[in-house]
């Protein structure tokens, strides 16, 4: 089964996705952390996530090689988060078409997965070309995941609404 938790930044989606996979999994799930350590503030955010999941997950930290890592996970996986993976792919200058192809290949894997993705399409159109490219890519990824997942949850204010 594939499940998507989508919502704004600080909407509660990570916490809700973690609780969901822990409840659903019949074995200790994997936690694929995609965030790169960029600065002290980001390190602090990551530390909060690490402390919250403690030893409830088998943690793998990988910012780029999503498909290769997921092929090697024999159990359920929480991908936290697709938004940061997309950011990393753009930062490392991977072509949008290749990024979407890799995400589509991930969706073809048979393992149970829970994806976390920021909803970034509800704001204003940026005057920054890279930000517009990111929003467009994120929207395409959201549509791909939304269509391909068995369940989709929208998160807002720490609450969750089942869309699919």
BADRENDO-144396 format. One line per field, with one value per residue: residue in three letters; x, y, z of N, C-alpha, C in turn; residue number from 0. Coordinates in steps of 0.02 Angstrom, whole numbers. Atoms other than C-alpha are relative to their C-alpha. Layout:
residues N
residu	ALA ...
n.u	X ...
n.v	Y ...
n.w	Z ...
ca.u	X ...
ca.v	Y ...
ca.w	Z ...
c.u	X ...
c.v	Y ...
c.w	Z ...
num	NUM ...
***
This chain:
residues 164
residu	UNK UNK UNK UNK UNK UNK UNK UNK UNK UNK UNK UNK UNK UNK UNK UNK UNK UNK UNK UNK UNK UNK UNK UNK UNK UNK UNK UNK UNK UNK UNK UNK UNK UNK UNK UNK UNK UNK UNK UNK UNK UNK UNK UNK UNK UNK UNK UNK UNK UNK UNK UNK UNK UNK UNK UNK UNK UNK UNK UNK UNK UNK UNK UNK UNK UNK UNK UNK UNK UNK UNK UNK UNK UNK UNK UNK UNK UNK UNK UNK UNK UNK UNK UNK UNK UNK UNK UNK UNK UNK UNK UNK UNK UNK UNK UNK UNK UNK UNK UNK UNK UNK UNK UNK UNK UNK UNK UNK UNK UNK UNK UNK UNK UNK UNK UNK UNK UNK UNK UNK UNK UNK UNK UNK UNK UNK UNK UNK UNK UNK UNK UNK UNK UNK UNK UNK UNK UNK UNK UNK UNK UNK UNK UNK UNK UNK UNK UNK UNK UNK UNK UNK UNK UNK UNK UNK UNK UNK UNK UNK UNK UNK UNK UNK
n.u	42 -36 40 -29 19 -18 24 -47 -55 22 71 6 -1 -53 21 57 -25 -38 48 37 -39 -12 63 14 -55 -3 -69 -30 -6 -58 11 -47 -7 -29 -26 -72 -20 -21 -20 15 72 24 -23 44 64 -12 -8 67 28 -37 20 69 6 -42 -19 60 -12 -67 -11 -48 -6 -22 32 4 13 64 19 -48 8 65 -5 -33 37 46 62 33 -46 24 -45 7 61 -7 -14 -72 -32 7 -46 -67 -9 -9 -64 -54 11 30 54 68 25 -33 26 68 -7 -22 57 46 -30 11 71 9 -26 56 0 44 -35 37 -36 16 -12 27 44 -29 37 56 -24 -7 -51 -63 -36 -64 8 -14 58 55 -17 12 72 26 -22 35 69 0 -13 61 50 -22 10 71 33 -27 7 64 31 -29 24 -20 -12 5 9 -7 57 -8 62 -12 22 7
n.v	-59 -63 -52 -67 -53 -64 -58 -55 5 0 19 61 58 48 35 43 55 46 38 43 58 41 35 46 47 63 5 -66 -32 -41 -72 -27 -72 -28 -68 -11 -45 -60 -51 17 2 63 54 0 30 72 29 8 60 59 13 22 69 39 64 32 11 12 -62 -5 -69 -2 -57 3 66 25 65 51 15 33 68 41 2 57 -13 -63 -57 -69 -44 -64 -9 -7 -71 -12 38 -40 -56 25 17 -63 -29 37 -11 56 -22 13 62 55 1 29 70 37 3 48 66 14 19 67 49 34 -8 -50 -63 -59 -59 -65 -51 -67 -30 -66 -33 -41 -68 -46 18 -33 -37 35 56 65 15 21 67 46 6 39 69 27 12 60 57 9 33 68 37 1 49 67 25 29 -47 -67 -39 -71 -20 -72 -16 61 44 36 13 51 -20 60
n.w	0 4 -33 4 -46 32 -36 -5 -47 -70 -3 -39 45 -18 -61 18 43 -43 -40 47 21 -59 -14 56 13 -37 -21 -9 66 18 4 48 -12 62 -9 -6 -53 36 -47 -70 -10 30 -45 -58 22 9 -67 -28 33 -24 -69 0 25 -45 30 27 71 26 37 55 23 70 31 74 30 -25 29 -19 -71 -11 26 -50 -63 2 -38 14 -2 -2 37 -33 36 73 15 -7 55 60 -10 10 71 36 -22 33 71 36 44 -24 30 -34 -68 3 19 -60 -46 29 -11 -71 -8 28 -48 -34 -73 -31 -9 -21 25 -30 51 -14 50 11 54 -24 -12 57 49 -19 52 7 48 -32 -43 44 25 -56 -10 56 -9 -58 20 42 -45 -41 42 11 -62 -15 43 -9 -68 -19 -47 -2 -57 -1 -70 -14 -71 -40 14 63 37 51 67 42
ca.u	0 59 1 32 27 24 7 90 249 220 47 83 104 269 205 42 135 251 105 13 155 194 11 2 170 185 373 489 475 616 631 712 771 808 861 1039 1128 1140 1154 1134 949 918 1023 911 753 827 874 692 637 774 724 540 567 699 718 545 618 768 838 924 989 1001 967 978 968 784 751 911 884 700 741 845 715 627 493 378 461 420 496 524 515 486 492 670 718 648 745 904 878 858 1006 1115 1048 954 834 649 606 732 666 487 543 632 479 370 490 477 288 308 399 292 340 227 274 214 265 271 258 237 90 174 46 -73 34 78 181 362 465 612 632 708 565 439 530 523 337 299 402 323 149 189 259 104 -8 96 93 -89 -144 -31 -59 -196 -230 -201 -215 -214 -143 -182 -165 -114 -274 -291 -424 -432 -443 -430
ca.v	0 175 325 511 642 815 984 1148 1173 1139 1066 909 795 718 675 607 504 432 381 308 196 138 89 2 -87 -268 -245 -101 21 110 299 371 545 651 817 874 960 1137 1252 1255 1294 1144 1034 1085 1041 872 842 867 736 616 633 608 447 386 200 167 163 97 262 284 456 482 648 591 404 376 230 135 147 98 -55 -117 -92 -257 -179 -29 141 319 441 604 701 706 896 898 763 872 1020 917 856 1034 1094 958 1004 845 867 878 736 621 668 625 464 411 453 355 206 218 206 43 -42 -166 -117 -19 165 322 484 656 806 993 1071 1223 1267 1367 1524 1666 1645 1686 1814 1693 1574 1434 1447 1436 1284 1202 1239 1170 1012 989 1006 874 759 787 738 584 530 577 473 326 312 205 333 521 628 819 893 1064 1132 961 884 760 744 588 637 463
ca.w	0 -40 62 42 180 102 185 221 319 505 468 569 418 475 648 576 444 576 687 536 477 654 674 503 500 552 576 620 475 385 391 235 285 130 206 181 324 257 408 598 591 476 591 736 638 594 776 828 700 757 940 900 804 929 895 824 648 554 491 323 276 88 0 -183 -219 -180 -298 -260 -72 -81 -186 -39 98 135 245 250 223 272 147 242 140 -47 -44 19 -107 -247 -177 -174 -352 -416 -313 -389 -562 -605 -750 -707 -826 -741 -568 -616 -700 -540 -435 -555 -541 -351 -366 -462 -316 -222 -44 72 74 160 74 155 38 66 -23 -101 -233 -124 -114 -231 -389 -347 -441 -428 -578 -471 -345 -488 -557 -385 -363 -537 -505 -334 -409 -540 -405 -297 -442 -479 -297 -273 -421 -380 -194 -120 16 22 178 181 342 414 591 657 589 447 313 205 21 -51
c.u	44 -46 38 -30 25 -30 53 56 -28 -75 -12 7 54 -19 -57 22 39 -48 -38 41 16 -62 -12 51 -3 72 28 11 67 -22 54 0 39 33 75 13 30 28 -22 -75 -30 22 -45 -68 7 6 -68 -33 34 -22 -71 -6 42 21 -60 9 72 15 55 1 29 -37 -15 -27 -63 -15 47 -8 -65 -1 29 -35 -51 -66 -31 47 -40 51 -13 58 15 18 74 39 -4 47 72 14 9 67 59 -10 -22 -59 -68 -28 29 -27 -69 2 21 -58 -52 26 -9 -71 -14 26 -58 -3 -48 40 -49 44 -24 21 -31 -46 25 -38 -57 20 2 54 62 28 68 -8 12 -58 -60 12 -14 -75 -32 18 -36 -73 -6 11 -61 -54 18 -13 -75 -38 23 -9 -70 -39 38 -33 26 4 -1 -12 2 -57 10 -68 17 -31 -16 12
c.v	62 55 65 44 65 57 53 -14 9 -16 -61 -63 -51 -41 -48 -59 -51 -44 -50 -62 -46 -42 -55 -56 -61 -13 71 32 37 72 27 76 30 68 1 50 63 53 -20 -4 -65 -59 -6 -31 -76 -34 -13 -63 -63 -19 -28 -73 -49 -66 -38 -20 -23 59 -8 73 1 57 -6 -66 -34 -71 -55 -21 -39 -71 -47 -5 -56 11 66 60 65 43 71 45 8 71 15 -37 40 60 -21 -14 63 32 -33 -5 -62 26 -20 -66 -61 -8 -34 -73 -42 -7 -50 -72 -21 -24 -71 -54 -28 12 54 64 54 60 62 53 66 20 71 39 44 73 41 -27 41 40 -31 -60 -69 -20 -22 -70 -52 -11 -42 -74 -33 -15 -62 -63 -14 -35 -73 -43 -6 -51 -71 -30 -28 46 66 38 71 22 76 9 -61 -49 -32 -12 -50 24 -60 -62
c.w	0 26 -4 55 -29 41 2 50 70 7 42 -41 19 61 -15 -42 41 41 -45 -18 59 17 -53 -7 45 25 6 -68 -9 -3 -47 7 -59 9 6 55 -32 49 71 13 -27 43 61 -17 -7 67 33 -30 26 70 2 -22 42 -32 -27 -73 -11 -46 -53 -21 -70 -35 -75 -26 27 -24 23 73 11 -27 53 67 -2 36 -18 12 4 -35 25 -21 -74 -19 5 -54 -65 2 -14 -73 -42 17 -35 -76 -38 -41 27 -26 36 71 1 -21 60 49 -26 10 73 11 -26 48 40 76 23 13 23 -20 37 -52 22 -57 -9 -53 22 11 -64 -48 14 -59 -15 -47 32 46 -42 -27 55 11 -55 7 59 -16 -43 42 43 -41 -13 62 17 -41 14 69 12 47 -3 57 -7 73 6 74 45 -9 -68 -31 -55 -66 -43 43
num	0 1 2 3 4 5 6 7 8 9 10 11 12 13 14 15 16 17 18 19 20 21 22 23 24 25 26 27 28 29 30 31 32 33 34 35 36 37 38 39 40 41 42 43 44 45 46 47 48 49 50 51 52 53 54 55 56 57 58 59 60 61 62 63 64 65 66 67 68 69 70 71 72 73 74 75 76 77 78 79 80 81 82 83 84 85 86 87 88 89 90 91 92 93 94 95 96 97 98 99 100 101 102 103 104 105 106 107 108 109 110 111 112 113 114 115 116 117 118 119 120 121 122 123 124 125 126 127 128 129 130 131 132 133 134 135 136 137 138 139 140 141 142 143 144 145 146 147 148 149 150 151 152 153 154 155 156 157 158 159 160 161 162 163
***
